[in-house]
Amino acid sequence: SVQATNFTVHWLLKSFASDFSNVEIRSSLGKNVKLVDTPKSNSGGVPFYDTGANEVVWQVGKIQANQGVISSPIEAVFQIEAVPGVENVGTYMQLVGETFSKALDDFSGREFTNRDAAVTSALPDDITVGQQGGVVQP
C-alpha cells in the first residue's frame, strides 16, 4: 500500500549590504505533492498555495540590509505531503521544483532574480538522511 510522507520545507533569506523590496519567492510542487497545515513566517507575509500555477508563493515585502548577517535570517516554513506513484519506485521523488526569487534593490532600482535547485526525496541538505535514504520503496 502507498503511504503519504510529510516533509517540512524551510526557506531562509539573507541580504548583504542592500535593502530590498517587492521580495517574492515561488516554487512549484511535485506531482502528487500538496501543501498541508498552515505555513508560517517570522517576517512579511506567509507562504500560500497558488492553485492556478501549482506553486507555493511567499510575498515577503521588504528585507533590510544585512538581514541574516548581523541578525537572524527571514524564514518561512511550510509542510508538504507526498504520495509516490508507481513511476517513483526505485528513484527519488521530486518534492519541490526549482525555487525562484526576485527582489528590487532599493538603492540601484535594479531587479535581482535568483534560482535554487529542485528538492527531491534524496534530501541532500538533510544530514539525517543516509546515502540511499529517500528512494521510493515498492
Salt bridges, closest charged atoms under 4 A:
GLU24 OE2 - ARG26 NE 3.01
GLU55 OE1 - ARG26 NH1 2.34
GLU75 OE2 - HIS10 ND1 2.67
GLU81 OE2 - LYS34 NZ 3.72
GLU87 OE2 - LYS31 NZ 3.40
GLU98 OE1 - ARG115 NH2 2.92
ASP106 OD2 - LYS62 NZ 3.42
